[in-house]
Amino acid sequence: MSHQPLPRSECPRGIDAGAYVLHALNAEEGDAFAGHLADCAHCRLEVDELRLVVDTLPNAAPQMTPPPALKSRIMAVVGAESELLLAAGPEADRVPRPAPSRARRWLRSPFAMRPAFAGALACALLALGVVGGIAVQGSDEPETRALQAWAEGPAEARLLVTGDKASLELANMPSLGAGRVYQVWLDKGDGQLRPTHTLFNVRSDGRATVAIEESVAGVERILVTTEKTGGALAPNPDGPVITASPA
């Protein structure tokens, strides 16, 4: 049996779909909209499509560390837009007519965003590195290099190097049990492995993004071992589970 596509939503509550997906509604509004979804097929479809957009944001650009002043500039713009919408009154939240695509309507129409939703969207983009990546490209920040790293077993690792700073992007890493932690070590080619203060574990899905606290200037290799909680001064003799070169 074939299913006919639903027509574009004419439901006035559809304007809250984007804010609901980004958790920008307050508790009372969120509960009310969740109850509304049980009875409104149009808004359920709207939420499903917007979630697809939100889920792709982490892959939209390489994660980079934005300039320190970027968040202040973004939040200043968000604050100004919020004051403008509040001054315009409730009519500013109305969409004049349906846009060509539900999934892009809230992105292409700034007046379709409630102030809380606009703030949440800006913060989400900043946290995911999308805005940061765009801003860094046009600034004087050093270029970020993505380098493949060796990882034990099914694990996957990538090293991101920006100037003398580096971070690891990890996938399929075993989540360590109680009393164990991953520790990062630096090898400057002089036969010594220097312990760092970078200790971490991974999420249950085996993923993590780990910023290395120490400078990697002059470092030939970056290694990760498993150690007792609190870290160690000498590496585990079992050897590294990750090896990367920032050169």
VENSULZI-V912835 format. One record per residue. D_FIRST is the distance of its C-alpha to the first C-alpha in whole Angstrom. Layout:
d_first-><D_FIRST D_FIRST>
This chain:
d_first-><0 4 7 10 13 15 19 22 23 26 27 31 30 28 32 32 29 31 34 32 31 34 36 38 38 40 39 39 37 35 34 34 31 29 29 28 25 24 23 22 19 21 23 21 20 23 25 22 23 27 27 26 29 31 30 31 35 36 36 37 40 43 44 48 50 51 54 56 56 52 51 54 53 49 50 52 50 47 50 51 47 47 50 49 46 48 50 48 46 43 42 42 39 37 35 36 32 29 29 27 26 25 26 29 30 33 34 35 36 39 40 36 38 40 43 42 39 41 43 41 39 42 43 40 41 44 43 41 43 41 44 47 46 46 49 51 50 52 55 58 56 57 54 51 51 48 50 48 49 50 48 48 46 42 43 43 45 46 50 50 53 55 58 60 57 54 51 49 45 44 41 40 43 44 45 48 49 52 55 54 53 53 56 57 60 61 63 66 67 70 69 68 65 65 63 61 60 56 55 51 48 45 42 40 37 40 41 44 45 49 52 55 58 61 61 60 63 65 63 62 59 57 56 54 56 55 58 59 58 60 60 63 66 66 62 61 62 59 58 56 52 52 54 54 56 56 59>
